[in-house]
Amino acid sequence: MKRRSFLSSAGAGAAAFTLLPRHVLGGTGYKTPSDKLNIAGVGVGGMGANYLKGCESENIVALADVDDNLVAPVAARYPQAKVYRDFRKLLDERKDIDAVIIGTPDHTHATVGLAAMALGKHVYCAKPMTRTIYEARKMTRTAKEKKLATQMSVQSCCSDEALSTVEWVQSGAIGAVREVHVWTDRPVWPQAVRRPRETPPVPAGLDWDLWIGPAPLRPYHPVYHPFSWRGWCDFGTGALGDMACHTFHIIFQALKLGAPLSAHGSSAFSREVALDGTGGWMRSRLIDTGETFPNASSVTWDFAARGAMPPVRMTWYEGGLKPPRPPEMDPKRPFKDDGLLFVGEKGTILSGFAGGPRIVIGQKDFTPPAKTLARSIGHYQEWINAAKGGPAANCEFGFAGLLAETALLGVVAIRTQKYLEWDAEAMRITNEPDANQFVQGMYRAGWSL
């Protein structure tokens, strides 16, 4: 068809063509995949601000934070967003919210997340998802029941580095894997310390009662807020809760792990030493009040065989502890402050903590396998697309919940210093009944889930 004839024909057809409003085609409330989400951020003064930056392709319409001083620079970045102090008021007033980003301390993740999901909001949540196993299980089930898009903040999940490590393990390059070792330089905040006796005034602009939320009420002190809360058992989950999920996703994907059968924790605490006045010591005692996590810990989980894959033992080290060096490892190569070891029958893979640069120990000739796993479109974009009807994000709560529950079982092992046999289906420690108090936890009056 000649250009002039085409234009003439198109013009005639256009007269009979009518543009219909979007809601007529899709129904009231219909959203096309190209529509922007209306996102609210809860707990935006710390890492929450970074999560929001990752979602700036959407509409950031509301912010909630208990600390006016911390929320101020974030509010300046999003002048169109209305600022709230109480997330409950935000959720009650803003019926236009599609999704919620949670960047609060661990002890309020489930409080905010379950409230948001009850209203049908998609949720992006800081790791380790929750403070207790019970909360993680409830978050996972709620998201599934309501068919909501979720994502836990493990930015390295499905990064090229992480997926390459998975491919190396699954290629059979080092044979069947029976041991995995993970270590971190955390904690970088005080642990194994006593509760402060001072009771300084609450800073202006901070709602301390709201910050405490479901935890037992205690006087304000800067040792808790805004950073060092991770080391306190009422608010955080220690170094294990903070960092484990950044590596567990590689291990669970590479070895197709399910829930562990058991966990065993051992730790080192600070010591208080009493002097006799001449420089000698009279006595010393461990600082283990049950309120903070130890200076250094190690946790071992055991996993059952999976089909033809053998049982696996996974060991975690923190506070400067590290695993034994593979005997074949070059003595000139130092262990970094954090890392990951897969020990196989034919060799060992040494990787960065989140799947970074890798080497194979015990083999002279090694050719990296082909990249067979699909690469991510971007950690935050995965969640955004899922909220618009696309495929589930790679660290959605179904997978993230498994990682979180495993890490949190390790947290219980650290707190009890015992070997714990775990019935995942019943969500119960079977051999040490007293340890189950840490599986669910306690809630302040008015804050129960």
C-alpha positions, 0 to 999 in steps of 0.5 A: 500500500502506498503511503497516501492510500494508507493515511487515507484509510487510517483516517477513515478508520479513526472516525469509527474508533473511540478511546475508552477510559481505563476503568471501563476496560478493566473495571473500577480500581483496575491498574495496568502494569505500567501504573505506579505503586503508591508506597508508604515507608515505615521506619525510614531513618536508617536502612529504610531510607535506602529501601525507598531510594530503590523504589523511587520509580514509584510514588512515595506518598507517605512516611512514618517514623517515631523519630522526627529528627531521623525522618526529616532528611527523608521527608525533604527528599519526598516532599509530596509524602505525608509524614506520620509518627504512628504507622497505625494512623498512616494505615488507617488514613491512607486508603490509597496505599498499595505497598509498604516498606518496613525499615524498623528494628527487628522487634516491630517487623511483624507488628507493622507487616501483619497490620499492612497485609491485613489491609491487602498491602504488598510488603517489603521488609528488612531482614531477618523478616521478624524477631521470632520464628512464630512471627516469621511463620505468621508473616509467611502464611498471611502473605500466601493466604492473601496472595500479596507480593513480598520481598525480604531485604537481601539485595544480593539474592539472585545477584550474578555473583550469588547465582554463579556460586550456586552454579559452581556448586550445582555443576558437581565441580566439587562433588557431593557437599556435606559441610558448609561454613559461613563467617562474618566480622559482626557484631560491630555494636556492643554486646555482652554488656549490662543494662545501663543504670542511667535514665537520660531524658527522651530526646525531643521529637522521639516517641519512646513508647511507640519505639518500644512497641511490643517489647517490654517497657524500659527507660530510654537510653542511647545505647538502644536507639538509633543503632545498637538495638541489634545487640539487645535480645528484646529488640534485635537478633544479634549478628546472626539475625543481621547477616545470615540471610545475606548468605543463606540464600546461596546455600539453600538454593545451591543445596536445595535445603529445607528446614533444619533438623537441629541447631547447636549454639556456643558462645563467648561472653565478656568477663567482669574482673574484680581486682584486689588492690595490688593489680591481682584479681580476686574473681571474674564472672561472665556477663550473661544477663540474658539481655544481650547477645554474646561477643562471639558465637558459633552455631551448627545446623544439621539438615537431612538428605534430599533425594540423592543429595547427602545430609549437610552440616552448616556452621556459622561463626561470628565475632572474629571466629572462623572455620578451619582452613582447608588443608589444600589452601594456599598458606599465603592466602588469608581468610577474609573477615567474612566468607563462605566455604562449600566443602565437597568430596572433590574439593572446596569452593571459597566464596565471598560472603554474598557470593563474591569472587570464588576459587576452587581449592583441591583441583588444579584444572577448573573451568567455570560452568555455563551460566544456566540460572536466570539473572535478576531484573533488579532486587527492588524491581522484582518486588515492584513487578510482583506487586503489579501482577508479575512473577514473585520476587526471588526473596519473597516470604515463602523462601525468605521465611525458610531462611529467617526461621533457620537463622532465628532457630540459631538465635535461640541456640545462642540464647540457650547455649544448647543442642536443640532438636527442631520439629519444623512442622509443629514449630517446636523444639522437642528436646528442650521444652523451656527453649520454646519460650524464645520461639514465640516470644512475649508481647507488651499489653496492647501489642499482641499479634 
